[in-house]
């Protein structure tokens, strides 16, 4: 672990540390390459293909964490053992290599080269590559040489990155997240030898994203689409991207998931996220109900410009008096002051001409500091190269969706059920959800699918409603028909039209709400409002004679009442908190003191509103490096006042961690898990980090027994998180767990003799967690041999202790037999123990 950390920290100094040179001086040694270190037995030749490899290697280090390429060191045993053969001359043509870097890359890399004499006859060469200081990665600006028929070393626009101990081109989502983020050494994880992506300010980005529960409680798949969106953040020629597709394919969910990832990863070049939607409601397939969007921000091109303007610091008085052209100009002038990702959701809700104008505006106003992501149904108003067409889920991603839905509905699919559903729904999450809801009612899967074939989007959903309407009570049928006649309406209007008393209406609405056909976009908080989709309304009206015997009189009554009602708007809401935050954002870059005074004044008038407390804490973290203590107090106060946003817990955790206060980190993780039980992997890892901090602090105070307990608790939390993680995350946590085990092994010798009374059981905990590395097996064997020696000398006489010893001996024998040739000597020693202990 110290090996990796020493190399990473030496990058900033530009020289290999003495500790590494000492290791290389052993000539034959065991070590490992990493994202900061690469060994090469030979140098780079002068041919084009070799030079392309050299430039890619150097660019990959530069784009990631910087690092060292050491020449004259060959690999004897993969990833384990190396031999220093040395160099006899400079292993590459310096002038040629610098020329190729200038020719192939968008910017020059100022690497250095040095040589070290390890002995009288052996010396090595080292290229020292700094870490980039700019926000954008160093790209290739033209195609490289052909390495095989039709295959080139790299192409224009490609970005080189270190993936573990390999230099490669960025293709995966993790690659793009890495090259677009500020890679720094995490000081706590650094104790375990880990480099991580760290947010620049220690806080998540500013954003106004709605709650995950409103959009998509469980996000499944779409890895390819998310990868393409992350790659788009690296595109210097296209600043507007469209996610297009049929209804029910999850366009909003994908945009939300990407925006959430950006908020957490805080890529360089993005400082905040503004989410604006034209959608009034969002259907949650997993919860089986419609949810009102927290806010519908715009309904036409003009209101879209107004919504953006408010987020740029303009006040309503400035915006209301401006023409569309003036609004557009005002927004374009101010937009360059904010490095923002704008998400414009559901623009297909606008009139066709306004959709076109919105797309044109996004394409024209976009820049390196303002990117636009739009969602819309498929139409011809955008170019195909600016759009990602969202199709249905396929393969393993669709299987994952089915696993979630069948568990929720307690439905068992036949052997070919997944294939039948995929063919019928074309992978649409919404259609799949709706079919399984029909199956839940006792229908055969094939029969349910037959009702859906040749339908798509809303038509298919409404086909299911026809059957579900038949199961409604008579009052619910009457209220549903009133909704179809009225359109969007209030509870009071429904009561008047239907003639039901309030308690009867409430029962009917509860029944309809479970069918996801009733929505509640409120104008004022105390008065619920309801709506039904147009296609669903047509279906209901077509069945009007079945739903109400007096449907003719009912329709006449509603039409007469509607003719007397004036149009309503939804503008009546208190904006004091939002205005204060908007003003502070606008002032922050020009007058930080004024921005803070704005928030302080608002906190007084709004009686410590949790959003204001959270914003103040975030601003302190971003602008005042020494203000962690004040930020911690504000975040705790915001939590006590009811704040439960992801950004609160994320920022609070980072503040407690930066203060090296382990109990605080643990407390935040516990509180976060109460709110977001589905994020047990993330917060389990962070909880483990809190115990690590405690352990390190205990070690520094020479309280080694307590330090071991804290580190052991961290290992248990990390192992639990690992058991629930995805495959890619599980691999990362396994590396962390091994590093933590190394720290436990290095702490154990410093504990008291009484604590180490049963050291075999202590070390066995590591292998019980799946750590079968040679160093663990070696310590376990040594501990067992020591225990055998104590039995032989009759230091241990108890029968129960001897029985435990036999159990441990058999356990270690089983592990060593499965460890192969590398553990042969250890196996022999343990196999001989019975004679030594007899």
Order of alpha helices (4+ residues) and beta strands (2+ residues): alpha-alpha-beta-beta-alpha-beta-beta-beta-alpha-beta-beta-beta-beta-beta-beta-alpha-beta-beta-beta-alpha-alpha-beta-alpha-beta-beta-beta-alpha-alpha-alpha-beta-alpha-beta-beta-alpha-alpha-alpha-alpha-alpha-alpha-beta-alpha-alpha-beta-alpha-alpha-alpha-alpha-alpha-alpha-alpha-alpha-alpha-alpha-alpha-alpha-alpha-alpha-alpha-alpha-alpha
